[in-house]
Amino acid sequence: MRFPRLIFLLFQISDKKGGTSVKKDNAKLYRFLQGAGGNWRNAIFIECGSCSCSRVSPCAGYLLAAGADGAPILLRTEWFHEQTGERVDKDECAAVLSRTAFESAYSLWLKWQADDSRQCALLQVVD
């Protein structure tokens, strides 16, 4: 499987900066792109719509890919843009899924992963 040159550049940058959070962010991005076949457009876009979380600005959505074990890998689209400079267009993703449909499909997984039922489950489980 080939990955964009961006991934290798990210790992080089983290080695130069030496920061733990940079390495962790790079590993998170690498894991997501590995699950998405090297391209965010292969991921499923999760659209929040009206969310119960108390964010000041509306949520821009999430990207969903599956890990090698089948577990969901979720990234906030804002975070992805900050890391890569690429803006995610939901219409370019493999599919669009509502937040409620995701929560319904992954309800048992979310019960084990999300601690507080009063908070947004996606915000709690995002990588």
N, C-alpha and C positions, 0 to 999 in steps of 0.2 A: 504494500500500500504506500503510495507516495503522498507526502504532505507538502504544503506550500513552503517556499523558502522562508516565509514569515516565521514559522515555528522555530527553525534553526537559528534565525536571527534573534528571536526572543531568548533562547537559551544562552546565546553568546552575550547578550546584554546583561542577563542576570548574573553571569559569571563575572563580568566587569564591575557591576554595581555591588555584587556580593550580598544583597539584601535578602533576608529570608522571605519577606512578603512578596518580593518580585519573583523569586523562584517558585513560591506557592501559586501565585497567579499564573505563571507560565505553565506549571504542571496542570492546573485546572483547565487552561485554554487548550493545552495539548490533549488532555483526556477527552474534552468535549469534541475537538476536531477529529480525534481518532474514532469516536463513536459516530460522528457525522460523515465519515468517509473523506475527511480532509476539507470539507466545504460546508459552511453554515447553511447554504441553500438546500442541503440534504436533510436539514433538521425540520422539526415540526414547530411552528410558531404557536405559542399559547397566548391567546388574547384575554386580557383580564376583564374588560368591560367594566361594570360597576363592582368595585372590590370593597370589601369591608375593612381593609387595612386603613390606617390613619396617616397615609402619606399626604404630604402637602401638594405635590404635583401628581397628576394621573400616571399610573403605571404604563410603561411603553410595551410591556409584554415580556415573554420569556422564550428562550430557545430550548428545545427538548431533543435530546439524542439518547440512544440506548448504549449503555456500557457493555463490555464483553460478557458480563454476568446477567444482562438484561435489565439491570436497574436503571432508572431514568437518570440522566445527567441534565441538570437545568442551569441555565445562565440567564441573568437579567440582560435584556438587550442593551440597556444603558451601559452596563459593565463591559459587554462585548465591544461596543463602540469605543469606550475609553481605552481599551487594551489594543484594539486593532486599527482604529480610525475608520472602520467600515460601518455604515449605517445599515441596519437590517430593515428590509422591506418585506412585510409579511407575505405579499403576493409572490415573492421570489422563493419562498420556502416550499418544501415538499408538500406541506399541508398546513392548515390552520385549525386549531382546536380551541374551544372556549375553555376558560378556567374551570367552569363548573363541570364540563365534560372530562377534563383531566382529573379533577378531584373525584369524580364518580368512578372512572376507570382505575385509578390508583388509590382508592379509598383505604384498602387494607395496608398498603405500603405507607401511606401518609399517617395512619394511626401509629405505626412504629417509629416514624421519623420526626413527626411534628409534636412538640411538647405541649403547646397551649392551643386549645381548640378555639379560643377567643381571638387569636391572631391569625393573620393570613398564612395559610399552610405553605404556599409557594415561597414566601419570604423566609420561612423557617427552614426549608429544605434546600434552598438554592445553594449550589456548590460555592 
